[in-house]
Amino acid sequence: MKRTMGFALGLFFGALVGVTLVLLFTPQSGGELQQTIRKRLQGILEEARRAGSARRAEIAARYSITQPSPPETTE
């Protein structure tokens, strides 16, 4: 448990130092940097959605996944 906590703290502080250095040495202003990051993340999310949809369609076609039909009722 102690090793895991030490690793987690090291990871957290390493990330904190990395973020601080990036913000200090970036050639863009804070607003421009946020906008650039937002655009890149939106692009990545859109690409992931397209890939997920394509994969879902591929799996459905491969295994012919269909909705089960409701049971017939006789009255």
MARRO-833375 format. One line per 4 residues: their letters; for each residue x, y, z of N, C-alpha, C. Coordinates in Angstrom, 3 decimals, padded with zeros to 6 digits, always signed. Layout:
<sites>
a> X Y Z X Y Z X Y Z | ...
</sites>
This chain:
<sites>
mkrt> +000.826 -001.187 +000.000 +000.000 +000.000 +000.000 +000.872 +001.253 +000.000 | +001.971 +001.196 +000.755 +002.857 +002.353 +000.868 +003.513 +002.662 -000.484 | +003.901 +001.608 -001.215 +004.522 +001.816 -002.526 +003.533 +002.438 -003.511 | +002.296 +001.973 -003.461 +001.272 +002.489 -004.358 +001.010 +003.956 -004.085
mgfa> +000.922 +004.332 -002.804 +000.679 +005.725 -002.435 +001.864 +006.590 -002.862 | +003.075 +006.087 -002.683 +004.262 +006.831 -003.110 +004.275 +007.037 -004.612 | +003.901 +006.007 -005.344 +003.839 +006.113 -006.802 +002.793 +007.132 -007.223 | +001.623 +007.075 -006.611 +000.539 +007.997 -006.948 +000.945 +009.441 -006.664
lglf> +001.581 +009.669 -005.529 +002.028 +011.025 -005.203 +003.108 +011.499 -006.185 | +004.023 +010.634 -006.522 +005.055 +010.987 -007.493 +004.466 +011.306 -008.852 | +003.484 +010.526 -009.269 +002.806 +010.760 -010.535 +002.085 +012.107 -010.511 | +001.380 +012.388 -009.421 +000.640 +013.648 -009.293 +001.582 +014.846 -009.346
fgal> +002.643 +014.816 -008.541 +003.553 +015.953 -008.507 +004.348 +016.085 -009.801 | +004.668 +014.980 -010.438 +005.337 +015.039 -011.735 +004.444 +015.685 -012.780 | +003.165 +015.326 -012.773 +002.217 +015.940 -013.711 +002.064 +017.425 -013.411 | +002.004 +017.775 -012.136 +001.872 +019.172 -011.743 +003.069 +019.996 -012.220
vgvt> +004.265 +019.470 -012.051 +005.471 +020.162 -012.518 +005.447 +020.277 -014.044 | +005.033 +019.216 -014.732 +004.964 +019.247 -016.190 +003.989 +020.292 -016.693 | +002.817 +020.352 -016.096 +001.819 +021.343 -016.504 +002.336 +022.753 -016.249 | +002.965 +022.956 -015.103 +003.506 +024.276 -014.775 +004.563 +024.701 -015.790
lvll> +005.456 +023.799 -016.148 +006.495 +024.136 -017.118 +005.908 +024.447 -018.494 | +004.917 +023.698 -018.896 +004.273 +023.949 -020.181 +003.637 +025.329 -020.187 | +002.939 +025.667 -019.112 +002.283 +026.970 -019.049 +003.284 +028.120 -019.005 | +004.429 +027.899 -018.386 +005.442 +028.959 -018.300 +006.173 +029.178 -019.626
ftpq> +006.406 +028.113 -020.354 +007.236 +028.217 -021.546 +006.475 +028.139 -022.860 | +005.173 +028.139 -022.826 +004.403 +028.073 -024.061 +004.442 +029.419 -024.787 | +004.506 +029.403 -026.120 +004.584 +030.655 -026.860 +003.215 +031.332 -027.024 | +002.143 +030.715 -026.566 +000.808 +031.278 -026.723 +000.324 +031.852 -025.399
sgge> -000.663 +032.746 -025.498 -001.281 +033.250 -024.280 -002.192 +032.170 -023.711 | -002.644 +032.363 -022.501 -003.498 +031.373 -021.852 -004.775 +031.099 -022.626 | -005.431 +032.147 -023.104 -006.667 +031.975 -023.860 -006.449 +031.246 -025.168 | -005.372 +031.600 -025.861 -005.058 +030.933 -027.130 -004.734 +029.459 -026.898
lqqt> -003.987 +029.192 -025.829 -003.621 +027.813 -025.502 -004.863 +026.996 -025.175 | -005.766 +027.567 -024.388 -007.006 +026.859 -024.048 -007.820 +026.563 -025.300 | -007.888 +027.539 -026.200 -008.650 +027.346 -027.437 -008.019 +026.246 -028.291 | -006.701 +026.239 -028.389 -006.002 +025.212 -029.161 -006.247 +023.828 -028.563
irkr> -006.127 +023.728 -027.248 -006.352 +022.443 -026.579 -007.789 +021.991 -026.781 | -008.740 +022.912 -026.648 -010.157 +022.576 -026.815 -010.426 +022.051 -028.223 | -009.852 +022.722 -029.246 -010.057 +022.284 -030.626 -009.464 +020.894 -030.850 | -008.274 +020.653 -030.329 -007.642 +019.336 -030.495 -008.454 +018.245 -029.811
lqgi> -008.937 +018.528 -028.599 -009.736 +017.533 -027.886 -011.042 +017.251 -028.611 | -011.674 +018.286 -029.158 -012.903 +018.079 -029.916 -012.642 +017.223 -031.146 | -011.521 +017.463 -031.821 -011.150 +016.652 -032.980 -010.914 +015.202 -032.599 | -010.231 +014.990 -031.488 -009.952 +013.632 -031.025 -011.256 +012.928 -030.662
leea> -012.147 +013.623 -029.955 -013.432 +013.025 -029.575 -014.272 +012.686 -030.799 | -014.289 +013.567 -031.779 -015.066 +013.310 -033.000 -014.497 +012.102 -033.745 | -013.182 +012.030 -033.816 -012.546 +010.884 -034.476 -012.852 +009.579 -033.736 | -012.851 +009.629 -032.416 -013.173 +008.446 -031.616 -014.624 +008.023 -031.836
rrag> -015.515 +008.996 -031.917 -016.929 +008.668 -032.173 -017.095 +008.001 -033.537 | -016.425 +008.552 -034.552 -016.519 +007.961 -035.899 -015.947 +006.544 -035.906 | -014.815 +006.367 -035.247 -014.199 +005.040 -035.203 -015.093 +004.061 -034.455 | -015.713 +004.514 -033.369 -016.616 +003.654 -032.612 -017.827 +003.256 -033.429
sarr> -018.392 +004.211 -034.156 -019.549 +003.908 -035.005 -019.180 +002.926 -036.108 | -018.025 +003.139 -036.713 -017.587 +002.242 -037.779 -017.354 +000.840 -037.231 | -016.726 +000.755 -036.075 -016.457 -000.557 -035.471 -017.770 -001.247 -035.091 | -018.709 -000.467 -034.540 -020.009 -001.021 -034.163 -020.723 -001.582 -035.384
aeia> -020.686 -000.843 -036.499 -021.326 -001.304 -037.733 -020.634 -002.557 -038.263 | -019.306 -002.588 -038.155 -018.547 -003.761 -038.614 -018.913 -004.999 -037.805 | -019.007 -004.841 -036.494 -019.359 -005.977 -035.639 -020.784 -006.430 -035.919 | -021.690 -005.460 -036.076 -023.087 -005.814 -036.360 -023.193 -006.558 -037.685
arys> -022.443 -006.129 -038.689 -022.476 -006.804 -039.986 -021.850 -008.189 -039.897 | -020.784 -008.302 -039.143 -020.089 -009.579 -039.041 -020.929 -010.627 -038.327 | -021.586 -010.239 -037.292 -022.343 -011.199 -036.490 -023.845 -011.091 -036.675 | -024.279 -010.254 -037.578 -025.701 -010.060 -037.864 -026.513 -009.904 -036.586
itqp> -026.095 -008.953 -035.798 -026.778 -008.692 -034.534 -028.123 -008.044 -034.839 | -029.154 -008.645 -034.338 -030.489 -008.095 -034.528 -031.204 -008.050 -033.190 | -032.214 -007.234 -033.132 -033.038 -007.159 -031.930 -033.941 -008.385 -031.890 | -034.075 -009.001 -030.732 -034.994 -010.137 -030.655 -036.425 -009.655 -030.835
sppe> -037.202 -010.443 -031.552 -038.595 -010.047 -031.776 -039.403 -010.347 -030.524 | -040.402 -009.524 -030.240 -041.209 -009.750 -029.043 -041.999 -011.048 -029.174 | -042.281 -011.697 -028.075 -043.030 -012.960 -028.151 -044.443 -012.716 -028.647 | -044.936 -013.675 -029.396 -046.282 -013.551 -029.938 -047.290 -013.874 -028.841
tte> -048.350 -013.091 -028.850 -049.407 -013.363 -027.877 -050.650 -013.810 -028.627 | -051.279 -014.820 -028.124 -052.506 -015.295 -028.748 -053.645 -015.048 -027.772 | -054.660 -014.421 -028.268 -055.806 -014.145 -027.416 -057.031 -014.771 -027.967
</sites>
